[in-house]
Amino acid sequence: MTKAPIEHAENLYNEYNNRSLNEADTRHQIIDVIIHDVLEWPRKRVLTEKYIRPGYADYAFVLQSGDSGMLLEAKKEGDYFELPNKYRESALKRWVSLKELVSKPDIKSAAIQVREYCNEDGIEVAGITNGHVWIFFKAYVQNRKWYDQKALVITSLEYFFKEYTDASNLLSYGAISKGNALRSLLNGSLATPRSIYYPKDNISSFDQPVRNNSLGVVLRPIAANYFGVLNAHDHDLMDACYVGHHDFKENTKGVRSLIKDSLSPYMIDKGVVEAGESEPDGAVAKKIVRAVQRQIQGRVIVLFGGKGAGKSTFIRRLLLHKPPEYLTKHGVTVVIDFLNTPETKEQVTNHVWNKLIDGLDQEDVLKGDREGLYLLFSDRYEVALKQELAGIDPQSEAYNLRVNQMIAEWKRDREYVAARLGAYWRKKHKGIVVVFDNTDQYKAAMQDYCFTTAQDISSKIGSVTVLSMREERFHNSKIHGLLDAYQTTGYHVQSPASHTVFKRRIDYVRKLIREGDLDNVVKPEVARNKAQDADKFLTMLSREFSKEHSIAATFFTACAHGNIRLALDLFSGFLTSGYTQTDEMISSARFTIQLHQTLKPVMIPDRFFYDEAKSEFPNILKPRDVTRGSHFTSLRLLSWLDSARSAGSGYVSLSSLKSVFSDRYGMLRDMELNLAVLLETGLIESNNRIDTYTEDLDLVTITPYGIYALQKLCGNFAYLDLITLDCGVFDSSVSAGLSDYGAGDYRAFKEGKKYDRVVLRLEKVETFLRYLRKEMDNEISKYGGCTEFGDVLGPIEAGFARDKKRVLRSASKNRSSVDEMLFRGG
């Protein structure tokens, strides 16, 4: 079995960390392994002993264009590269002044040698290594001395396995040959490496949980049972709560513009069409019925849709809850769910055939008498009568034993059994529909396998097979080639409006409460004590999600960005969070939920402080590259994409984004890390719906969620108040000040000093914004005005200024009893 890159690097470190090797052995046993096995450079792309006057360069790394992208000089391990004292016990990768490095004779001689080769051959990036320490720098810098720059230093082989992802993103064949990430990083010190400090690191109470609200004891079991996946066999629940495409007409005007889960350009090019309704007369139902009627062999129907869009519910409702009349009379449906099946071919295969046989044997033929089995296995039984059983007395024990052995053997042949059960149903004039559900949880390679297995089943048992798949996974797989080879149809399942989903389920639960029918979910004594208040709260929410310009409805719809599973999770957190003002809401006949009253319970439903790693919401102002990042990279990306959308161009090429952030700002790495977060959280999307940052990305656009975040969230006091302590800053004194504000906020909370909390939180955000303004001014000065994006901080400052007036106005009404929204939701 081939070793993984990380394993190669770790083995090298363990074996050679304390050994001395000559230059040749160093190259063969350490450097070659790092280059080819860890960084995965093809051997034909790395030239050794390339002649460049006045000598031979040890390694020349050849790009796809045929040009050399970097030269590397290898010194024997005995030539230890002595780093300056202050860097010896530091991070595995860091920026060091090249002038300091070349003060060491061994480093200076190697650097001068490789620099001469680079200058002779016109190569910009130079590197030197003794196998353990790796140093990279620019061979020449315009209008400056070559040693007046920062060099990138990898201080130990540990870097290649402990920080493998970073090493791969920076030094691998793909990173250098396609975008030359290393050259971009070294390019001109545009973004000077700096230290970063996190205010949260100095707050001892940062991980403190918060209690549920006063109705949590009844709302928690309700959320668990009625705000998750719908049970297709619970007909009352399905009838009352399912939201289909036709329900979009119920959308309020204020929300409708945010509902845009439509086919991506990539899927349209592949011939995929909208699925329409999950009703007996819908497009998918008609396709299935026609295929069953005509007994088409090898028919596979793929349901595409985004993450959490409701593909599983769509198909279960169509085939199990309200199947077309023809399928009810003339069809047999088998659902094979892969949700909890491990991702190995062996286990997937076993799961498929076992579930298929169980589903097809609805009349228990395999468990019946021998006469029924003779009929089921008639083809093999007739052959056996002429061969294995010929001459044996049918009344004898030997005959019975032999027949039992043969039947047992036939039963173990699962593909044969499934095919015979398929024939069994065809004799009864019934078609078979097989559903592969939740295959989209798997990686692309396993989805390929599920697709070909589905095709195999369709051919062998004469069934129609339906499977679901996420669009981005489809692009990454090889299935799009297979779709052309088989009789396959693709449909896109459009996600419903989240607020409509909420309202349907809220009204259903209200009905259960009023009918006293929650005993199987909520303890009777709890239901009796809290039922009336819970009904008032849910009635208020139902009314809220019916309003034409509902802030709460718009918020949830935008943040879910078509992922109904996520929307339900967020809403469940809102129902039970200690920050949700249930007491105030049920005490007011005309309560209207404001943005800050929704934002905090959803961003941190069960914690006092926000931590991006534990929240569904990204920190848009967080630098991602901790040495050369900016607080404004995500804002600049969103602003650029929003401007493109407004201008009518829609999608923006990734190459144009790379060009600006690499050549002008020297922040390619920061841009890539920010793009990854924005894609994963749904603020932007690619034309092929890939939700991770890869080299396959081509075009990206801002989503309605991204527009909402840019226009509504970023300048909101509640959002800024939450993210500030989780935001790394490049000023230690600012970090210390923010930490003090955070600790003071928690003390005031524990002591019940509500007005003090308002003051502390406002001052904390103001301190953070003053720091950001200084950062923005520095960047505008350094990068020539940042004209592509404008002053992206200005709208945030203006939004906070508006919110500050609201907060102070509310607080001033009663200093001794400040409105609760300021302390729990605001």
Summary of the structure (lengths in Angstrom):
residues: 826
radius of gyration: 32.3
end to end distance: 56.3
largest distance: 104.1
contacts: 2773
relative contact order: 0.09
helix: 54%
strand: 11%
